[in-house]
Amino acid sequence: MKHALISDVHSNLPALEAVLADIDAREDVAATYHLGDLVGYAPWPNEVVALIRERGIPGIAGNYDSTVANDYKHCGCKAESPRAEELSHISYAWTREHVEPETKAFLRGLPFRMDLRVRGGHTSRPQITLVHGTPTLNTLYWTEDRPDSFCTRMAKTAGLREGDLIAFGHTHKPWHREVGGVRFVNVGSVGKPKDGDWRACYALVEAGEEVGGVEFVRVEYDLERAMDGIHRSGLPDEFADQLRAGGAPEPSEVRQGGGRR
């Protein structure tokens, strides 16, 4: 059987609905887990959390979830330009203003990490560990260009051994590799991909006698509905442009005037 791992929904309800429908249509998925960052950047934070709760999908806190829940001064997001930093603050302020108390309470209760013993709690291995960024911080970016030594250090920090798997998100770019017998999987982003493909992304991992067999799944969703929701919400139009481009659009693609505030 397989586990479906979703991450970085970022308040994109149409994308989440499409991904869950795709998972539901599969007969070999035993469980679904989320790896955090349910909110931010799109206009449905409360609806996304409500759907996750309704479906009983367990998961962990991303940096956006934990900072919103605790009224931290910023989201802990990495900005690649002054404008990107400005946009991150706009999104964070909008999200904090619009999350309902019930949503905030749910986000506050999410754990930092989860350890799944796929053969049952009476056995210690193999294990799947879920984090958002790294086993040390949910704000630290684990990009594909990190050296094997970094992966090995993170595996040791998490207490992983040969045959185990650690899954994470945060960068919005899917990738996987194996180092020292441990599998490392960035599951990509459901609601805000940054790899140039606008379609929602999630990962399927084998979860039986052994773990592994990673498959990335891309799902088309109602992009126009998501973009229209952003335009109507008062969030910057650039967030809609980013969805369409699968990441930061080329300057010529961005609307003149800097978008709505």
Secondary structure, 3 states (H helix, E strand, C coil): CEEEEECCCCCCHHHHHHHHHHHHCCCCEEEEEECCCCCCCCCCHHHHHHHHHHHCCCECCCHHHHHHHCCCCCCCCCCCCHHHHHHHHHHHHHHHHHCCHHHHHHHHCCCCCEEEECCCCCCCCCEEEECCCCCCCCCCCCCCCCCHHHHHHHHHHHCCCCCCEEEECCCCCCEEEEECCEEEEECCCCCCCCCCCCCEEEEEEEECCCEEEEEEEEECCCHHHHHHHHHHHCCCHHHHHHHHHCCCCCHHHCCCCCCCC
